[in-house]
Amino acid sequence: MDTNINKRKVDIVIIGGGTGGYVAAIYASRMKKKVIIIEENKLGGTCLNEGCIPTKSLITSAHKYQDALAGDTFGFHVEGEIKVDLEKMIERKNKVVDRLVSGVSFLMKKNEIEVIQGKATFIDDHCVCVNEGIIEFEDCLIATGSTVAIPKIKGCDSERIYTSTTLLNHTVLPNSLCVIGGGVIGLEFAFLMKNLGVDVQIVEYLDTLLPQMDQELVKELLRQAKKKRIKIHLSSKVSHFEEKDDGIITYFEKEGKEEKIESEIVLLATGRKANIDGLGLENTSIKLREDGKGIKVDEYMRTSVEHIYAVGDVNGILQLAHAASAQGMVAINHIVGKEDSYLNKPVPSVIFTDPEIATVGLSEEEAIQKGIAYKKGMFHYRANGKALVMDEIDGWIKILKDEKDVIIGAHIIGADASSLIASLALCISNKLKDEDIEKTIFAHPTTAEVIHEAALDLSIGAFHE
């Protein structure tokens, strides 16, 4: 990447080369716009370098380890002890990341997008400064993502306390782990570490996990966690940490009593915050959200400055890589005069626990809150042939439809949930009915058949359950 520039003018400046920024750049380039991306660190952003991809690489390794341990179930025997080599897992993770980062760099060159490595700072509503040079723009996209939010808890500076970023490169497998926070990041790491043989406990401040998700799904997740012997403490507020010779003690309050957990290390998974420090927003007319959690935008991702947009985590709407990419395309469409809005786009969400969770559209709680009359259809994995073949029979699928039989929500906990949810997002996006799913022929034997069965359950009843 170039490190020095001269004063010049460009169609679009994109600040941040993560999934929101680089996808928007490719799209803008194909819309015949001259684009410059300014990236302070590595292309790919948090998702590629410190989030989605590296965690899924380690989660995949953990699944392979569990498969090896279950060899007898599938009719083969492994001689000797099967050991976890975390250093080797991390080495593979790094190779996967490096390959994908190189792929993004190639795409920038292929699409004639200039990439400047440096820190961008706004001078005013029309110019940014980077590497002591100035770029004037017609339009600008802020796609700087988010950073780890560190809570103000006594003892947080202990060397035994990790964030999701630092734990990804910790090469020594701990005997025990205490996870602070039962959100997406905390849950994924909890199941990952448990599958590697680590004793795991979770401390969550709220009285439930994942409060924005369908609560029937959350209850099933709690059941699966208990089955794996992951202990979860809800309605628990961490007060402080105390380091000891061979570990660390987490003190927390629950039901008016002080309790403690002794573990080798702690993972802080208490959320992320918009990455706006040092952007120079004070030099612009850009306004922040009323809750302070990012930059305020409209349905086109436009900020209070009509030619400056903010996409991804930095706008505080939804911290998902694919949401950032979709928002980037909405912003570019608005720039080039195409009618598009983010408001009516159903965004699927996936959590790579074990089993996986995937959801899109309305939950039952949201439907009730909105006063929408609905019906639900369900089907359990234990009745699916492919799930039985895979020995992954835990979980179920639930599909919701409204009074007009239009699909309005879908929730899956089970094998391949992360892949299956795309079909249901397509159904909701196109306002399809359960009848449309019923008339679709699904290949057999596949886990996708659970979608067909749940749709049948919305009308005449599932065939195989």
C-alpha positions in Angstrom: 0.0 0.0 0.0 1.1 3.6 -0.7 2.2 5.6 2.3 2.7 9.0 0.8 0.3 11.2 -1.2 0.0 14.6 -2.7 -2.9 17.0 -2.4 -5.6 15.8 -4.8 -9.3 15.3 -5.4 -11.2 12.0 -5.8 -14.8 10.9 -6.3 -15.1 8.8 -3.1 -12.8 8.4 -0.1 -13.5 5.3 2.1 -12.0 5.4 5.6 -11.5 1.8 6.7 -10.7 -1.3 4.6 -12.9 -3.8 6.5 -15.9 -5.7 5.2 -17.9 -2.5 5.0 -15.2 -0.4 3.4 -13.6 -2.8 0.8 -17.0 -4.2 -0.5 -18.3 -0.6 -0.9 -15.0 0.2 -2.7 -15.4 -2.6 -5.2 -19.1 -1.8 -5.8 -18.2 1.9 -6.3 -15.4 1.1 -8.7 -17.8 -1.0 -10.8 -20.2 2.0 -10.8 -17.3 3.9 -12.6 -16.3 5.9 -9.5 -12.7 6.7 -8.7 -12.1 5.4 -5.2 -9.4 5.6 -2.5 -9.4 3.5 0.6 -7.5 4.7 3.6 -6.7 1.9 6.1 -4.6 2.3 9.2 -3.8 -1.3 9.8 -4.6 -4.3 7.5 -7.2 -4.7 4.8 -10.1 -6.9 6.0 -10.6 -5.1 9.2 -11.7 -6.7 12.5 -13.7 -9.5 10.8 -10.9 -10.8 8.8 -8.0 -10.2 11.1 -9.3 -10.4 14.6 -12.9 -11.6 14.5 -15.1 -13.7 12.2 -12.4 -15.6 10.3 -9.8 -16.4 13.0 -12.4 -17.5 15.5 -14.1 -19.8 13.0 -10.8 -21.3 12.1 -10.2 -22.2 15.7 -13.8 -23.4 16.1 -13.3 -25.6 13.1 -10.2 -27.1 14.7 -12.0 -27.7 17.9 -14.8 -29.5 16.0 -12.2 -31.7 14.2 -10.8 -32.6 17.6 -14.2 -33.6 18.9 -14.7 -35.7 15.7 -11.4 -37.5 16.5 -12.5 -38.2 20.0 -15.8 -39.7 18.7 -14.0 -42.1 16.4 -15.6 -45.2 17.9 -19.1 -43.8 17.1 -18.1 -43.7 13.4 -16.3 -47.0 13.3 -12.6 -46.1 13.4 -10.0 -46.2 16.2 -7.2 -43.7 16.8 -4.1 -45.3 18.4 -2.7 -43.4 21.4 -3.8 -40.2 23.1 -5.3 -37.4 21.0 -3.8 -34.1 22.1 -4.6 -30.5 21.4 -1.8 -28.5 19.8 -3.1 -25.0 20.2 0.0 -23.5 18.8 -0.5 -25.5 15.6 -4.2 -24.4 15.5 -3.2 -20.8 15.7 -0.5 -21.2 13.1 -3.2 -22.6 10.7 -5.5 -19.7 11.7 -2.8 -17.2 10.8 -2.3 -18.8 7.4 -6.0 -18.7 6.6 -6.1 -15.0 7.6 -3.0 -14.1 5.6 -4.4 -15.8 2.5 -7.7 -13.9 2.7 -6.0 -10.6 3.4 -3.8 -11.2 0.3 -7.0 -11.9 -1.6 -8.5 -8.6 -0.6 -5.4 -6.8 -1.7 -5.6 -8.6 -5.1 -9.3 -7.5 -5.4 -8.3 -3.9 -4.8 -5.7 -4.0 -7.6 -8.1 -5.9 -9.9 -10.8 -3.2 -9.4 -8.3 -0.3 -9.7 -8.8 0.9 -6.2 -6.0 2.8 -4.6 -5.2 1.8 -1.1 -3.3 4.2 1.2 -2.0 3.0 4.5 -2.3 5.6 7.2 -4.6 7.4 9.7 -7.3 9.5 8.1 -8.4 12.7 9.9 -11.1 15.0 8.8 -10.0 18.6 8.2 -13.6 19.7 7.4 -16.7 18.4 5.6 -14.8 18.1 2.3 -11.2 17.0 3.0 -9.2 14.5 5.0 -5.6 14.5 5.9 -3.5 11.3 5.7 0.3 11.0 5.8 0.7 14.8 5.8 -1.2 15.0 2.5 -4.8 16.2 1.8 -7.5 14.5 -0.2 -10.6 16.4 -1.2 -13.6 14.2 -1.9 -17.0 14.4 -3.5 -18.4 11.7 -1.2 -16.9 9.9 1.8 -17.7 6.6 3.6 -16.6 6.1 7.2 -16.1 2.4 7.8 -13.7 2.4 10.7 -15.5 -0.4 12.6 -15.3 -0.9 16.3 -12.8 -1.7 19.1 -13.0 -3.8 22.2 -14.8 -2.1 25.1 -13.0 -2.5 28.4 -15.2 -2.2 31.5 -14.0 -0.1 34.4 -13.6 -3.0 36.9 -10.9 -3.2 39.5 -8.2 -5.6 38.5 -8.8 -5.5 34.7 -5.1 -4.7 34.1 -4.1 -8.2 35.2 -2.0 -10.2 32.7 -4.3 -13.1 33.2 -7.2 -11.2 31.6 -7.6 -11.4 27.9 -9.8 -9.8 25.2 -11.2 -11.6 22.2 -8.2 -10.1 20.2 -5.5 -11.2 22.6 -6.9 -14.6 23.3 -6.8 -15.5 19.6 -3.0 -15.6 19.9 -2.7 -17.2 23.3 -0.8 -20.4 22.4 -1.1 -22.2 25.8 -4.3 -24.0 26.4 -5.6 -23.0 29.9 -7.1 -25.6 32.3 -10.0 -23.2 33.1 -11.6 -20.1 31.7 -14.0 -17.5 33.1 -15.9 -15.6 30.4 -17.3 -12.2 31.4 -20.2 -11.5 29.1 -22.8 -13.9 27.6 -23.1 -12.2 24.2 -22.1 -13.6 20.8 -18.3 -13.3 21.4 -18.4 -14.7 24.9 -20.5 -17.7 23.8 -18.5 -18.6 20.8 -15.3 -18.6 22.8 -17.0 -20.5 25.7 -18.1 -23.4 23.4 -14.7 -23.3 21.5 -12.7 -23.7 24.7 -15.0 -26.3 26.1 -14.6 -28.4 23.0 -10.9 -28.2 23.5 -11.3 -29.6 27.0 -11.2 -26.4 29.1 -13.4 -26.0 32.1 -15.6 -22.9 31.3 -17.9 -20.7 33.3 -19.8 -17.6 32.0 -20.7 -14.6 34.1 -23.5 -12.5 32.6 -25.0 -9.3 34.0 -28.4 -9.7 32.5 -31.0 -12.3 33.5 -30.8 -14.0 30.1 -28.4 -14.6 27.3 -28.9 -12.8 23.9 -31.9 -10.7 24.9 -32.6 -9.6 21.3 -33.0 -13.2 20.1 -35.9 -15.5 20.2 -36.1 -16.7 23.8 -37.2 -20.2 23.0 -34.0 -20.5 21.1 -32.0 -19.1 24.0 -33.6 -21.7 26.4 -32.4 -24.4 24.0 -28.9 -22.9 24.0 -28.8 -22.9 27.8 -29.8 -26.6 27.7 -27.0 -27.4 25.3 -24.5 -25.4 27.5 -25.6 -27.4 30.5 -25.3 -30.6 28.6 -21.7 -29.7 27.8 -21.1 -28.7 31.4 -20.6 -25.0 30.7 -21.8 -23.3 33.9 -23.6 -20.0 33.3 -24.2 -17.4 36.0 -27.0 -15.0 35.0 -28.0 -11.8 36.8 -24.4 -11.5 38.0 -22.4 -8.3 38.3 -18.6 -8.6 38.4 -17.2 -6.4 41.2 -13.4 -7.0 40.9 -10.6 -9.4 40.0 -7.9 -10.7 42.2 -4.7 -12.3 40.8 -3.1 -15.2 42.5 0.0 -17.3 41.8 -1.6 -19.9 39.6 -4.7 -18.0 38.3 -7.2 -15.3 38.9 -10.3 -14.9 41.0 -13.4 -13.3 39.6 -15.7 -11.8 42.3 -19.3 -11.1 41.4 -22.6 -10.3 43.1 -25.6 -12.5 42.6 -28.9 -12.2 44.4 -27.3 -9.9 47.0 -24.5 -12.3 47.8 -20.8 -12.2 46.8 -19.6 -15.2 44.9 -16.3 -16.0 43.2 -14.8 -18.1 40.4 -11.2 -19.3 40.4 -9.8 -19.8 36.9 -6.5 -19.8 35.1 -7.4 -16.9 32.8 -10.4 -14.6 32.2 -11.9 -13.5 28.9 -13.5 -10.0 28.8 -16.3 -10.2 26.3 -18.3 -7.2 27.4 -18.9 -5.7 24.0 -17.4 -3.4 21.4 -17.5 0.4 20.8 -17.5 2.5 17.7 -14.0 3.3 16.5 -14.2 7.1 16.1 -11.3 8.3 18.2 -8.8 10.4 16.2 -11.1 10.8 13.2 -11.5 14.5 13.7 -15.2 14.4 13.7 -15.1 17.7 15.7 -13.9 19.4 12.5 -17.0 18.4 10.7 -20.8 18.8 11.0 -21.2 15.0 11.6 -23.5 14.2 14.5 -23.4 11.2 16.9 -26.3 9.1 17.9 -28.3 10.2 20.9 -27.1 7.2 22.9 -23.5 8.0 21.9 -23.0 4.6 20.4 -21.6 5.7 17.0 -22.4 8.0 14.2 -26.0 8.9 13.4 -27.2 7.8 10.0 -30.5 7.6 8.0 -31.8 4.7 6.0 -29.3 5.4 3.2 -26.4 5.4 5.7 -26.0 9.1 5.2 -24.8 11.2 8.2 -25.9 14.7 9.1 -23.5 15.8 6.3 -25.3 14.8 3.1 -22.2 13.6 1.2 -20.6 11.7 4.1 -21.9 8.2 5.0 -21.1 5.8 7.8 -21.4 2.0 7.5 -20.8 -1.0 9.7 -20.0 -1.0 13.4 -19.2 2.7 13.5 -22.9 3.7 13.1 -24.0 1.4 16.0 -26.9 -0.2 14.1 -25.7 -3.8 14.0 -22.3 -5.3 14.7 -22.2 -7.8 11.9 -19.7 -8.0 9.0 -22.3 -8.8 6.4 -24.5 -6.0 7.6 -21.5 -3.6 7.1 -21.2 -4.9 3.5 -24.9 -4.5 2.8 -24.8 -1.0 4.3 -21.8 -0.1 2.1 -23.7 -1.1 -1.0 -26.8 0.9 0.1 -24.6 4.0 0.6 -23.0 3.6 -2.9 -26.4 3.1 -4.5 -27.5 6.4 -2.9 -24.4 8.2 -4.2 -25.0 7.0 -7.7 -28.7 7.8 -7.6 -30.1 4.3 -7.3 -33.2 3.8 -5.0 -32.2 1.6 -2.1 -32.8 1.5 1.6 -31.4 -0.5 4.5 -34.6 -0.5 6.5 -36.4 -3.3 4.7 -33.4 -5.6 4.4 -33.7 -8.6 6.8 -30.3 -9.3 8.2 -29.5 -12.9 9.3 -27.4 -13.4 12.4 -25.3 -16.5 13.2 -23.6 -17.6 16.4 -21.0 -20.4 16.0 -21.8 -22.2 19.3 -22.1 -25.9 19.3 -24.7 -26.5 17.9 -24.8 -23.4 15.7 -27.5 -20.7 16.0 -28.9 -18.8 13.1 -31.9 -16.4 13.0 -33.5 -13.9 10.6 -36.6 -11.7 10.7 -38.9 -11.4 13.7 -38.7 -13.4 16.9 -41.9 -14.5 18.7 -41.4 -11.8 21.3 -41.0 -9.1 18.5 -44.1 -10.3 16.7 -46.1 -10.1 20.0 -44.7 -6.6 20.7 -45.6 -5.4 17.2 -49.1 -6.8 17.6 -48.6 -9.3 14.7 -50.8 -12.4 14.7 -48.5 -15.3 13.8 -48.3 -19.1 13.6 -45.1 -21.1 14.1 -44.0 -24.4 12.5 -41.3 -26.5 14.1 -39.2 -29.5 13.2 -36.5 -31.3 15.3 -33.1 -32.4 14.0 -33.5 -35.8 15.6 -36.1 -36.6 12.9 -33.8 -35.6 10.0 -31.9 -38.4 8.2 -28.7 -36.4 7.4 -28.5 -35.1 11.0 -28.7 -38.7 12.2 -26.0 -39.8 9.8 -23.8 -36.9 11.0 -24.6 -37.8 14.7 -25.7 -34.2 15.2 -29.3 -34.6 16.2 -29.5 -31.8 18.8 -31.6 -28.7 18.0 -34.6 -27.6 15.9 -35.9 -25.1 13.4 -38.8 -22.7 13.9 -40.5 -20.7 11.1 -43.0 -17.9 11.7 -45.7 -16.7 9.3 -48.3 -13.9 9.6 -52.0 -14.0 8.9 -51.4 -13.7 5.2 -49.1 -16.8 5.3 -46.0 -14.7 4.6 -42.8 -15.8 6.3 -41.8 -13.2 8.8 -39.1 -15.0 10.9 -37.0 -18.1 11.2 -34.8 -19.5 14.0 -32.5 -22.5 13.9 -30.3 -24.2 16.4 -28.6 -27.2 15.0 -26.1 -28.5 12.4 -25.5 -26.3 9.3 -27.7 -23.5 10.8 -25.2 -20.9 9.5 -25.7 -22.1 5.9 -29.4 -22.9 6.1 -30.4 -19.5 7.2 -29.6 -17.9 3.8 -32.6 -19.7 2.2 -34.9 -18.3 4.8 -33.5 -14.8 4.5 -34.3 -15.1 0.8 -37.9 -16.1 1.7 -38.4 -13.1 3.9 -36.7 -10.7 1.5 -39.1 -11.7 -1.2 -42.2 -12.0 1.0 -42.6 -15.7 0.2 -45.3 -17.8 1.8 -45.0 -21.2 3.5 -46.8 -22.6 0.4 -43.8 -21.5 -1.7 -41.4 -23.5 0.5 -43.8 -26.5 0.5 -43.8 -26.6 -3.3 -40.0 -26.5 -3.5 -38.3 -29.8 -3.9 -35.5 -30.3 -1.3 -32.6 -32.7 -2.0 -32.5 -35.8 0.2 -30.7 -36.6 2.5 -29.8 -33.1 3.6 -30.1 -31.0 6.7 -32.0 -28.5 4.4 -35.0 -30.7 4.6 -35.7 -29.3 8.1 -36.8 -26.1 6.3 -39.3 -28.0 4.2 -40.6 -29.9 7.2 -41.1 -26.8 9.3 -43.0 -25.1 6.5 -45.2 -28.2 6.3 -45.8 -27.9 10.0 -47.2 -24.4 9.4 -50.1 -26.0 7.4 -50.8 -29.7 7.3 -48.1 -30.8 9.7 -44.5 -32.1 9.3 -44.3 -35.5 7.5 -41.4 -37.0 9.4 -42.3 -36.1 13.0 
